[in-house]
Amino acid sequence: MFLRLANALTRSGYSDFFNTLVLELGSVLDVEYVLIANTVENPMKARTLALMARGELLDNISYDLKGSPCETVPERESCAYEGGILERFPDDHLLVELGVQSYIGMPLLTSDGRKLGILVAMSTEVTQFDDLAHEVMRIAAAQVGSELERSSQQEQIQALTYRDSLTGLTNRRGLHEQLLKQTPEAIFLADIRRFKTINDVYTSAVGDEVLRAVAERLQQYIGSETILARVSSDEFAILPSSADLAAKVADGLSLLEQGEAYARQIALWFESPVIIDNNEFHLDFTIGCAGQTSLANDQDKALTGAELLRRASVALADAKARQHGYAFFNSSMISAMEYRQLLFERFRKALREQNFQLYFQPVFSLKDRKLVGAEALCRWYDDEFGWISPLDFIAIAETRGLMQNLGDWVVTAACQQLLAWDSDGTPLPGKLAINISNKQIESHDTIQRFEQLTQGVDRNRLLLELTETAMMRAPELNLKRIRQLHEAGFSWAIDDFGTGYSSLSYLTQLKAAVLKIDRSFVSKIEHSQHDETIIQAIIVMAKALQMDLIAEGIESEAQLEYLIKSGCHDGQGFLLGRPVPADEFAQNWLSPTRKN
C-alpha cells in the first residue's frame, strides 16, 4: 500500500501529480470516488483540481460546501463518516446522485497552517476507515498542501514579475515574455500627451488614478483576444488580434491604412474626458505603430515580436519629434547602423553598472529526472529595448573587445550564486556549467584571473564550457590554456560538439570531462536518420574516451526516450526545465521539500 502511495507522491511537481494521486488513492483505500479541491477563493465553495470516479478521471467541477460533509472537515484533523452519510446530509445532492455511504476528508494546509482545500475519499459501501487509512490520507494531504503552496508562491512571483502593480495590466517584462510565445500582426504604442503636467499640477496620486482610468477604458474597448500592457509611466502597448482589427477597421485596407484606422479608433475612445475627483481630464495620445510587411518571397521572414516592439517604439519617437499624433514605422526612421551603435552604448552602460542577470537551466539524469547540475546563462533586460537576445549582445561584446569583461562577470556572478545557495541551505547538486569565450583564455594571466574569479568555490563544482567553434579559432593557444586550467583543477566541457569542425584529434589532448550533444542533432530525432547516426557515433566515442555526455535542447518525450535508449545519461531542454532566475530555480529544484 505505502509503496503505491510513495510512487504517486514522487509525481509531486509534475503536471499529472493530482490526477495520479487520486487514482492511486482510490485503489489504495478501495473507494470509488476521490477528489482534491481548492477552497482558497471561497471557503464555502470547492473547485476540484482532480476528480476520480470508479477508476476514471472526470472533468473538474465546482460545488457548494454548505450542507455537505466537506463543510465539517476540521482545520487540522481528518473527518470520517463510516456509514449512513445520506441520512446525515440529505441536502447534498451530489452524494445522493453518487449513492455515497462512507466519507473521509482531510484538510489541505500550508506550512503555517492556512487551509487551502480538502482531500476527500468516498465509498458506496459502509466502510471502516482504520488508522492506516487515516495515515494514508494525512500523508497524501500533506504533500498536496505543499504542492498547492508552492504553486501559489509561483503565481505570486509571476504576478510580481510580469504585472504592473498600479493598473494590473501586463508590464513591459511580461509583454516581452508574451512576445517570445507569439508574434503579433501589429503593435501600437500609445503615449499620453503632457501627462507630466497632470502629475505636476494635481500630484502623482491623481496621476496614478488617471493611469488606472486609462487602463480601464482601453480594456473596455479592445477585443477579448487583444493584448494590453503598460510598458512605461504613461505608455501603453496594444497588440490587436485579427478579430479585433476586423471588427474596428474596414475591409480591403493595406496594413498602413489599417494602422491609421485603428489609431483613430483609440483617439475616439477618449473623446469623453476621464473624471477623477470631479476633475475632467481631456486626454489625447501620440501613437507609434509597426506591423508585419507583406513577404516578397519565400526567403523573407516574419518580424519577431521584439523587433516589432522596437519598431513601434521608433515610430512613437518619430511621431513625438514631428509633433504628429500618429506614425507608422518605416526604415528611414532608423538605420541598422544607428541601432547597433545605440545598442552598443546601452550594452557598455549595462556592463559598467553590471546590469545583467544570470538564468539557470537544470541538467537532469534522463532516466529518473534527478537534478544533477545546471548551466548558467547570461541574460540582459534593457529598459528601452526589453530582452536583448544573447546572440546580439555577445556579438557586440566580441566585436567591440568587451567579451572578457562580460565573461568574467558571468564567472564571478555564477560563483557568488553557488555560495548563496549553499548559505540558504539549498546547495546545487553536481556541477554548475559556465560558458567561456576563447577571448577569456587568450591572455597571459588567464590562470591567475580564473583563480581569483572563482575564489571561495570548490573548482570541482564548476564545469567550464567552450564551444567547438570557439576552440578551433585558435586551437593551439586554446589547447595550451585549457591544459593549464585543467592542471589548476578546472573541469571542461566541449559545447555544441559536432557542428562543423574536425576537432576529434584534439579531444584526447583537451582532457574534457563532458561532451554536449548539440541541439541541432537532438531536434531532428525521429526525422533524420543521418543526425541520429551522428548522435550514436558521438555517444560511442565519448564512452571510449571516458567522457560524460549531456544532450541539449530536449523538447519532446520521443527525443528523451531515444537518448536514454542510445546510452546518453544526462540532458537539458525545455521538456525538462527552462532557464529561470536564481530564486525561481531554487524554488523549483533546490527546495528542501522538493524530491528530485
SEMARRO-792300 format. One record per residue (C-alpha): residue number from 1; residue in one letter; x, y, z negated. Coordinates in pm, whole numbers, padded with zeros to 5 digits, always signed. Each point is the difference from the previous one (the first is absolute). Example, Ala and Ser with C-alpha at 12.3 -4.5 7.8 and 13.67 -1.06 7.14 Angstrom:
// SEMARRO-792300
  num  residu       x       y       z
    1       a  +01230  -00450  -00780
    2       s  +00137  +00344  +00066
//
This chain:
// SEMARRO-792300
  num  residu       x       y       z
    1       m  +00000  +00000  +00000
    2       f  +00265  +00252  -00105
    3       l  +00213  -00087  +00303
    4       r  -00283  +00093  +00235
    5       l  -00064  +00319  -00195
    6       a  +00372  +00084  +00008
    7       n  +00010  -00050  +00376
    8       a  -00291  +00240  +00041
    9       l  +00159  +00258  -00230
   10       t  +00320  +00002  +00205
   11       r  -00202  +00173  +00275
   12       s  -00013  +00314  -00217
   13       g  +00102  +00295  +00211
   14       y  -00119  -00158  +00325
   15       s  -00316  +00103  +00182
   16       d  -00163  -00342  -00050
   17       f  +00064  -00018  -00376
   18       f  -00357  +00062  -00119
   19       n  -00154  -00234  +00258
   20       t  +00250  -00276  -00080
   21       l  -00059  +00038  -00371
   22       v  -00383  -00026  +00008
   23       l  +00022  -00311  +00214
   24       e  +00246  -00167  -00235
   25       l  -00191  +00104  -00313
   26       g  -00316  -00155  +00141
   27       s  +00184  -00328  +00039
   28       v  +00189  +00017  -00329
   29       l  -00309  +00088  -00206
   30       d  -00234  -00218  +00208
   31       v  -00251  +00281  +00058
   32       e  -00190  +00103  +00311
   33       y  +00048  +00378  -00021
   34       v  +00295  +00224  -00088
   35       l  +00034  +00374  +00053
   36       i  +00243  +00282  -00071
   37       a  -00170  +00339  -00030
   38       n  +00115  +00360  -00043
   39       t  -00194  +00231  -00235
   40       v  +00231  +00304  -00003
   41       e  -00222  +00232  +00206
   42       n  -00313  -00081  -00202
   43       p  +00011  -00207  -00322
   44       m  -00357  -00119  +00065
   45       k  +00054  -00103  +00361
   46       a  +00229  -00279  +00116
   47       r  +00164  -00014  +00343
   48       t  +00144  -00341  +00079
   49       l  +00354  -00028  +00128
   50       a  -00027  -00375  +00062
   51       l  -00306  -00227  -00008
   52       m  -00006  -00381  +00023
   53       a  -00312  -00214  +00033
   54       r  +00021  -00378  +00018
   55       g  +00357  +00000  +00130
   56       e  -00060  +00272  +00262
   57       l  +00097  +00368  -00002
   58       l  -00292  +00240  +00044
   59       d  -00018  +00366  +00098
   60       n  +00045  +00236  -00294
   61       i  -00307  +00150  -00164
   62       s  -00095  +00265  -00257
   63       y  -00245  -00065  -00282
   64       d  -00133  +00170  -00314
   65       l  +00126  -00125  -00335
   66       k  -00307  +00114  -00192
   67       g  -00193  -00302  -00120
   68       s  +00268  -00246  +00114
   69       p  +00240  -00215  -00205
   70       c  +00284  +00207  +00147
   71       e  -00127  +00291  -00208
   72       t  +00075  -00199  -00315
   73       v  +00362  -00080  +00084
   74       p  +00195  +00167  -00284
   75       e  +00295  +00234  +00038
   76       r  +00266  -00256  -00089
   77       e  -00120  -00357  -00044
   78       s  -00181  -00251  +00219
   79       c  -00376  -00045  -00006
   80       a  -00165  -00338  +00066
   81       y  -00356  -00130  +00038
   82       e  -00006  -00378  +00025
   83       g  -00362  -00045  +00106
   84       g  -00341  +00165  +00020
   85       i  +00138  +00318  +00148
   86       l  -00302  +00062  +00223
   87       e  -00224  +00018  -00307
   88       r  +00238  +00247  -00165
   89       f  +00027  +00227  +00307
   90       p  -00325  -00031  +00198
   91       d  +00051  +00337  +00174
   92       d  +00326  -00109  +00162
   93       h  -00138  -00089  +00344
   94       l  +00341  -00116  +00124
   95       l  +00022  -00265  -00272
   96       v  -00353  -00114  +00079
   97       e  +00075  -00023  +00370
   98       l  +00316  -00203  -00061
   99       g  -00160  -00222  -00267
  100       v  +00281  +00068  -00249
  101       q  -00017  -00175  -00339
  102       s  +00345  +00066  -00150
  103       y  +00223  +00308  +00005
  104       i  +00344  +00104  -00122
  105       g  +00139  +00352  +00044
  106       m  +00329  +00169  -00087
  107       p  +00082  +00374  +00011
  108       l  +00276  +00124  +00230
  109       l  +00221  +00241  -00193
  110       t  +00290  +00233  +00064
  111       s  +00319  -00020  -00203
  112       d  -00140  +00266  -00236
  113       g  -00335  -00174  -00042
  114       r  -00224  +00188  +00245
  115       k  -00269  -00213  +00162
  116       l  +00024  -00024  +00378
  117       g  -00252  -00271  +00074
  118       i  -00103  -00359  -00073
  119       l  +00091  -00353  +00098
  120       v  -00303  -00232  +00004
  121       a  -00052  -00376  +00050
  122       m  -00352  -00149  +00024
  123       s  -00149  -00347  +00028
  124       t  -00342  -00134  +00090
  125       e  +00048  -00267  -00267
  126       v  +00004  +00026  -00376
  127       t  +00375  +00023  -00064
  128       q  +00206  -00009  -00315
  129       f  +00284  +00251  +00045
  130       d  +00271  -00139  -00226
  131       d  +00311  +00175  -00132
  132       l  +00189  -00098  +00314
  133       a  -00257  +00169  +00225
  134       h  +00019  +00317  -00211
  135       e  +00380  -00005  +00024
  136       v  -00013  -00044  +00379
  137       m  -00232  +00300  +00026
  138       r  +00223  +00205  -00231
  139       i  +00316  -00073  +00203
  140       a  -00172  +00070  +00332
  141       a  -00160  +00322  -00129
  142       a  +00334  +00127  -00130
  143       q  +00161  -00045  +00342
  144       v  -00295  +00154  +00185
  145       g  +00000  +00298  -00238
  146       s  +00371  +00050  +00060
  147       e  -00053  -00014  +00376
  148       l  -00289  +00249  -00014
  149       e  +00209  +00235  -00213
  150       r  +00289  -00023  +00245
  151       s  -00230  +00069  +00294
  152       s  -00152  +00296  -00180
  153       q  +00344  +00146  -00069
  154       q  +00095  -00043  +00365
  155       e  -00318  +00180  +00106
  156       q  +00083  +00285  -00237
  157       i  +00354  +00023  +00137
  158       q  -00142  -00006  +00352
  159       a  -00243  +00280  -00085
  160       l  +00269  +00215  -00160
  161       t  +00238  -00058  +00290
  162       y  -00233  +00039  +00295
  163       r  -00286  +00222  -00123
  164       d  -00015  +00375  -00042
  165       s  -00087  +00062  -00364
  166       l  -00188  +00324  +00073
  167       t  -00236  -00106  +00279
  168       g  +00011  -00379  -00022
  169       l  +00096  -00017  +00367
  170       t  +00290  -00196  +00142
  171       n  +00321  +00200  -00049
  172       r  +00288  +00043  +00246
  173       r  +00177  -00315  -00116
  174       g  -00322  -00199  +00020
  175       l  -00061  +00133  +00350
  176       h  +00343  -00112  +00114
  177       e  -00069  -00345  -00144
  178       q  -00324  -00018  +00200
  179       l  +00180  +00114  +00314
  180       l  +00230  -00299  -00035
  181       k  -00305  -00226  +00028
  182       q  -00194  +00172  +00277
  183       t  +00068  +00246  +00278
  184       p  -00270  +00266  +00052
  185       e  -00104  +00154  +00328
  186       a  +00044  +00351  -00138
  187       i  +00098  +00187  -00317
  188       f  -00129  +00343  -00102
  189       l  +00174  +00210  -00266
  190       a  -00227  +00271  -00140
  191       d  +00164  +00274  -00205
  192       i  -00214  +00244  -00201
  193       r  +00091  +00351  +00108
  194       r  +00103  +00247  -00272
  195       f  -00053  -00256  -00274
  196       k  +00283  +00153  -00206
  197       t  -00209  +00315  -00030
  198       i  -00276  -00198  -00174
  199       n  +00251  -00125  -00258
  200       d  +00146  +00347  -00047
  201       v  -00335  +00178  -00038
  202       y  -00217  -00262  -00172
  203       t  +00264  -00217  -00180
  204       s  +00118  -00347  +00094
  205       a  -00289  -00162  -00190
  206       v  -00246  +00155  +00243
  207       g  +00227  -00095  +00286
  208       d  -00016  -00362  -00118
  209       e  -00380  +00015  +00004
  210       v  +00010  +00134  +00357
  211       l  +00222  -00291  +00105
  212       r  -00239  -00248  -00159
  213       a  -00292  +00163  +00180
  214       v  +00186  -00015  +00333
  215       a  +00070  -00369  -00053
  216       e  -00365  -00069  -00082
  217       r  -00126  +00187  +00305
  218       l  +00242  -00175  +00233
  219       q  -00111  -00334  -00142
  220       q  -00361  +00101  +00057
  221       y  +00048  +00057  +00372
  222       i  +00260  -00249  +00115
  223       g  -00091  -00353  +00111
  224       s  +00022  -00291  -00244
  225       e  +00301  -00149  +00184
  226       t  +00189  +00328  +00026
  227       i  +00305  +00037  -00224
  228       l  +00030  +00317  -00209
  229       a  +00305  +00098  -00204
  230       r  +00136  +00300  -00187
  231       v  +00360  +00025  +00113
  232       s  +00112  +00323  -00167
  233       s  -00139  +00281  -00215
  234       d  -00250  +00137  +00252
  235       e  +00040  -00243  +00290
  236       f  -00227  -00290  +00090
  237       a  +00055  -00278  +00253
  238       i  -00294  -00140  +00196
  239       l  +00037  -00317  +00206
  240       p  -00335  -00037  +00178
  241       s  -00117  -00345  +00097
  242       s  -00109  -00068  +00357
  243       a  -00362  -00008  -00118
  244       d  +00041  +00336  -00174
  245       l  +00148  +00159  +00310
  246       a  -00277  -00144  +00218
  247       a  -00267  +00134  -00235
  248       k  +00139  +00354  -00018
  249       v  +00157  +00050  +00344
  250       a  -00164  -00009  +00344
  251       d  +00079  -00287  +00236
  252       g  +00241  +00030  +00290
  253       l  +00245  +00242  -00160
  254       s  +00376  -00030  +00015
  255       l  +00193  -00061  -00320
  256       l  +00097  +00367  -00010
  257       e  -00364  +00105  +00040
  258       q  -00110  -00252  -00262
  259       g  +00248  +00149  -00245
  260       e  -00126  +00352  +00060
  261       a  -00362  -00110  -00037
  262       y  +00066  -00184  -00326
  263       a  +00194  +00299  -00138
  264       r  -00301  +00220  +00075
  265       q  -00216  -00245  -00192
  266       i  +00227  +00034  -00305
  267       a  -00039  +00378  +00015
  268       l  -00380  -00035  +00021
  269       w  -00004  -00213  -00317
  270       f  +00123  +00305  -00193
  271       e  -00230  +00264  +00151
  272       s  -00185  +00010  -00331
  273       p  +00220  +00122  -00288
  274       v  +00140  -00209  -00283
  275       i  -00148  +00127  -00328
  276       i  +00205  -00023  -00321
  277       d  -00119  +00174  -00319
  278       n  -00237  +00220  +00201
  279       n  +00286  +00107  +00226
  280       e  -00038  -00058  +00373
  281       f  +00307  -00113  +00190
  282       h  -00024  +00022  +00378
  283       l  +00267  -00243  +00117
  284       d  +00156  -00047  +00337
  285       f  +00279  -00228  +00109
  286       t  +00306  -00023  +00215
  287       i  -00006  -00340  +00167
  288       g  +00275  -00198  +00169
  289       c  -00075  -00314  +00197
  290       a  +00195  -00278  +00168
  291       g  -00138  -00297  +00189
  292       q  +00099  -00303  +00199
  293       t  +00072  +00098  +00358
  294       s  -00109  -00224  +00289
  295       l  +00258  -00263  +00083
  296       a  +00167  +00055  +00334
  297       n  +00129  -00352  +00043
  298       d  +00038  -00330  -00184
  299       q  +00333  +00107  -00150
  300       d  -00156  +00294  -00189
  301       k  -00075  -00064  -00365
  302       a  -00267  +00142  -00227
  303       l  +00128  +00260  -00245
  304       t  +00038  -00119  -00358
  305       g  -00218  +00150  -00269
  306       a  +00302  +00172  -00156
  307       e  +00090  +00158  +00333
  308       l  -00359  +00118  +00052
  309       l  +00001  +00159  -00345
  310       r  +00331  +00171  +00073
  311       r  -00136  +00135  +00327
  312       a  -00318  +00123  -00167
  313       s  +00219  +00179  -00255
  314       v  +00199  +00162  +00281
  315       a  -00328  +00105  +00170
  316       l  -00125  +00150  -00327
  317       a  +00322  +00197  -00045
  318       d  -00029  +00121  +00358
  319       a  -00359  +00113  -00054
  320       k  +00103  +00189  -00314
  321       a  +00291  +00166  +00177
  322       r  -00223  +00108  +00288
  323       q  -00283  +00092  -00238
  324       h  -00234  -00228  +00188
  325       g  -00276  -00200  -00163
  326       y  +00093  -00322  +00179
  327       a  +00286  -00160  +00190
  328       f  +00040  -00338  +00171
  329       f  +00355  -00135  +00000
  330       n  +00207  +00014  +00314
  331       s  +00364  -00082  +00050
  332       s  +00101  +00362  +00048
  333       m  -00068  +00065  -00367
  334       i  +00304  -00188  -00115
  335       s  +00280  -00183  +00170
  336       a  +00150  -00327  -00106
  337       m  +00329  +00175  -00071
  338       e  -00165  +00251  -00231
  339       y  -00176  -00280  -00183
  340       r  +00318  -00197  -00049
  341       q  +00177  +00310  -00128
  342       l  -00281  +00078  -00238
  343       l  -00007  -00361  -00120
  344       f  +00376  +00013  -00054
  345       e  -00034  +00310  -00216
  346       r  -00274  -00168  -00201
  347       f  +00214  -00313  -00033
  348       r  +00305  +00195  -00117
  349       k  -00213  +00175  -00262
  350       a  -00150  -00333  -00111
  351       l  +00348  -00150  -00030
  352       r  +00124  +00296  -00199
  353       e  -00296  -00023  -00238
  354       q  -00003  -00383  +00005
  355       n  -00360  +00013  +00116
  356       f  -00006  -00361  +00117
  357       q  -00149  -00302  -00167
  358       l  +00055  -00373  +00001
  359       y  -00265  -00254  +00083
  360       f  +00056  -00365  -00085
  361       q  -00112  -00300  +00201
  362       p  -00015  -00334  -00184
  363       v  +00186  -00308  +00120
  364       f  -00164  -00332  -00084
  365       s  +00077  -00367  -00003
  366       l  -00229  -00107  +00284
  367       k  -00120  -00331  -00143
  368       d  -00126  +00124  -00335
  369       r  -00003  +00377  +00070
  370       k  +00215  +00064  -00304
  371       l  +00177  +00337  -00007
  372       v  +00372  -00050  +00066
  373       g  +00113  +00354  +00077
  374       a  -00085  +00324  +00177
  375       e  +00123  +00240  +00265
  376       a  +00041  +00373  -00066
  377       l  -00127  +00216  +00285
  378       c  +00051  +00375  +00029
  379       r  -00309  +00210  +00067
  380       w  -00040  +00373  +00063
  381       y  -00318  +00197  -00047
  382       d  +00025  +00357  +00123
  383       d  -00253  +00259  -00118
  384       e  -00038  +00138  +00352
  385       f  +00021  -00308  +00222
  386       g  -00111  -00273  -00240
  387       w  +00163  -00342  +00016
  388       i  +00303  +00006  +00230
  389       s  +00089  -00328  +00165
  390       p  +00328  -00151  -00126
  391       l  +00097  -00041  +00366
  392       d  -00020  +00379  +00038
  393       f  +00180  +00115  -00313
  394       i  +00267  -00269  +00014
  395       a  +00072  +00108  +00358
  396       i  +00038  +00357  -00126
  397       a  +00234  -00113  -00278
  398       e  +00216  -00196  +00238
  399       t  +00024  +00263  +00274
  400       r  +00058  +00288  -00243
  401       g  +00262  -00179  -00212
  402       l  -00216  -00037  -00310
  403       m  -00042  -00377  -00007
  404       q  +00252  -00055  -00279
  405       n  -00176  +00259  -00217
  406       l  -00339  -00162  +00055
  407       g  +00132  -00352  -00040
  408       d  +00184  +00080  -00321
  409       w  -00318  +00153  -00144
  410       v  -00189  -00320  +00083
  411       v  +00261  -00217  -00176
  412       t  -00002  +00222  -00309
  413       a  -00380  +00020  -00019
  414       a  -00037  -00377  +00050
  415       c  +00240  -00075  -00283
  416       q  -00173  +00250  -00228
  417       q  -00332  -00170  +00073
  418       l  +00142  -00343  -00087
  419       l  +00113  +00136  -00335
  420       a  -00335  +00173  -00055
  421       w  -00188  -00328  +00058
  422       d  +00239  -00169  -00246
  423       s  -00069  +00271  -00257
  424       d  -00376  -00043  +00047
  425       g  +00027  -00372  -00067
  426       t  -00092  -00090  +00358
  427       p  +00332  -00102  +00159
  428       l  +00010  -00091  +00367
  429       p  +00070  -00370  +00055
  430       g  +00260  -00075  +00265
  431       k  +00183  +00262  +00203
  432       l  -00093  +00349  +00113
  433       a  +00093  +00046  +00368
  434       i  +00128  +00344  +00106
  435       n  +00047  +00100  +00362
  436       i  +00349  +00132  +00075
  437       s  +00111  +00201  +00300
  438       n  +00334  -00065  +00164
  439       k  +00065  +00373  -00064
  440       q  +00007  -00079  -00371
  441       i  +00283  -00251  +00029
  442       e  +00227  +00180  +00245
  443       s  +00176  +00227  -00248
  444       h  +00322  -00091  -00178
  445       d  -00161  +00038  -00347
  446       t  -00288  -00242  +00070
  447       i  +00080  -00240  -00284
  448       q  +00044  +00267  -00266
  449       r  -00316  +00180  +00114
  450       f  -00216  -00314  -00011
  451       e  +00137  -00093  -00342
  452       q  -00098  +00345  -00124
  453       l  -00344  -00003  +00168
  454       t  -00089  -00337  -00158
  455       q  +00145  +00072  -00342
  456       g  -00192  -00171  -00279
  457       v  -00159  -00264  +00225
  458       d  +00118  -00360  +00030
  459       r  +00112  -00029  +00363
  460       n  -00141  -00353  +00015
  461       r  -00344  +00164  -00007
  462       l  +00064  +00195  +00322
  463       l  -00011  -00113  +00361
  464       l  +00150  +00247  +00248
  465       e  -00157  -00025  +00347
  466       l  +00171  +00100  +00322
  467       t  -00173  -00048  +00333
  468       e  +00167  -00213  +00259
  469       t  -00010  +00297  +00239
  470       a  +00172  +00234  -00248
  471       m  +00262  -00262  -00084
  472       m  +00096  -00039  +00365
  473       r  +00049  +00372  +00061
  474       a  +00344  -00028  -00162
  475       p  +00036  -00370  -00083
  476       e  +00363  -00001  -00110
  477       l  -00029  +00294  -00238
  478       n  -00337  -00118  -00134
  479       l  +00138  -00349  -00051
  480       k  +00289  +00141  -00203
  481       r  -00226  +00211  -00222
  482       i  -00251  -00283  -00049
  483       r  +00279  -00233  -00110
  484       q  +00122  +00261  -00249
  485       l  -00349  +00052  -00140
  486       h  -00051  -00376  -00020
  487       e  +00321  -00030  -00201
  488       a  -00133  +00275  -00228
  489       g  -00304  -00217  -00078
  490       f  -00263  +00123  +00246
  491       s  -00218  -00244  +00195
  492       w  -00089  +00057  +00364
  493       a  -00292  -00067  +00229
  494       i  -00002  +00032  +00379
  495       d  -00325  +00171  +00095
  496       d  -00183  -00034  +00334
  497       f  +00213  -00298  +00093
  498       g  -00025  -00128  +00358
  499       t  -00123  +00322  +00162
  500       g  +00257  +00030  +00272
  501       y  +00360  -00018  -00114
  502       s  +00227  -00302  +00016
  503       s  +00134  +00022  -00353
  504       l  +00011  -00370  -00083
  505       s  +00379  +00006  -00002
  506       y  -00008  +00251  -00286
  507       l  -00241  -00188  -00224
  508       t  +00256  -00221  -00170
  509       q  +00228  +00299  -00057
  510       l  -00273  +00222  -00144
  511       k  -00078  -00234  -00287
  512       a  -00362  +00118  +00017
  513       a  -00228  -00157  -00258
  514       v  -00322  +00051  +00195
  515       l  -00121  +00009  +00359
  516       k  -00326  +00184  +00063
  517       i  -00208  -00131  +00292
  518       d  -00119  +00302  +00195
  519       r  -00372  +00076  +00009
  520       s  +00008  +00005  +00381
  521       f  +00045  -00379  -00006
  522       v  -00246  -00061  -00283
  523       s  -00274  +00199  +00176
  524       k  +00013  -00236  +00298
  525       i  -00048  -00320  -00194
  526       e  -00274  -00204  +00176
  527       h  +00039  +00224  +00306
  528       s  +00357  -00058  +00119
  529       q  +00175  -00334  +00004
  530       h  +00324  +00182  +00080
  531       d  -00015  +00211  -00318
  532       e  -00096  -00301  -00211
  533       t  +00308  -00177  +00135
  534       i  +00216  +00297  -00102
  535       i  -00147  -00007  -00351
  536       q  +00076  -00371  -00033
  537       a  +00354  +00056  +00126
  538       i  +00057  +00281  -00253
  539       i  -00131  -00220  -00282
  540       v  +00228  -00289  +00096
  541       m  +00298  +00229  +00033
  542       a  -00064  +00172  -00333
  543       k  -00025  -00332  -00180
  544       a  +00323  -00119  +00161
  545       l  +00174  +00316  -00126
  546       q  -00167  -00032  -00343
  547       m  -00182  +00330  +00040
  548       d  -00344  +00080  -00135
  549       l  -00278  +00111  +00236
  550       i  -00266  +00268  -00029
  551       a  -00263  +00035  +00272
  552       e  -00128  +00354  +00060
  553       g  -00335  +00122  +00124
  554       i  -00222  -00292  -00106
  555       e  -00354  +00111  +00079
  556       s  -00203  -00320  +00041
  557       e  -00052  -00333  -00171
  558       a  +00102  -00175  +00322
  559       q  +00339  +00173  -00007
  560       l  +00038  -00086  -00368
  561       e  -00076  -00368  +00053
  562       y  +00234  -00026  +00300
  563       l  +00290  +00153  -00194
  564       i  -00056  -00233  -00297
  565       k  -00008  -00305  +00227
  566       s  +00314  +00121  +00179
  567       g  +00195  +00022  -00324
  568       c  +00001  +00375  -00069
  569       h  -00054  +00038  -00373
  570       d  -00037  +00377  -00058
  571       g  -00174  +00283  +00182
  572       q  -00172  +00335  -00006
  573       g  -00273  +00169  +00198
  574       f  -00342  +00164  -00020
  575       l  -00168  -00338  -00057
  576       l  +00191  -00038  -00324
  577       g  +00038  +00360  -00114
  578       r  +00037  +00345  +00153
  579       p  +00267  +00250  -00106
  580       v  -00133  +00204  -00293
  581       p  +00138  +00258  -00248
  582       a  +00194  -00128  -00301
  583       d  -00285  +00036  -00253
  584       e  -00245  -00183  +00223
  585       f  +00260  -00269  +00073
  586       a  +00048  -00057  -00372
  587       q  -00374  -00011  -00060
  588       n  -00061  -00241  +00287
  589       w  +00291  -00237  -00041
  590       l  +00204  +00069  -00314
  591       s  -00274  +00033  -00261
  592       p  +00059  -00234  -00297
  593       t  -00360  -00127  +00039
  594       r  +00052  -00076  +00368
  595       k  +00103  -00356  +00075
  596       n  +00200  -00025  +00321
//
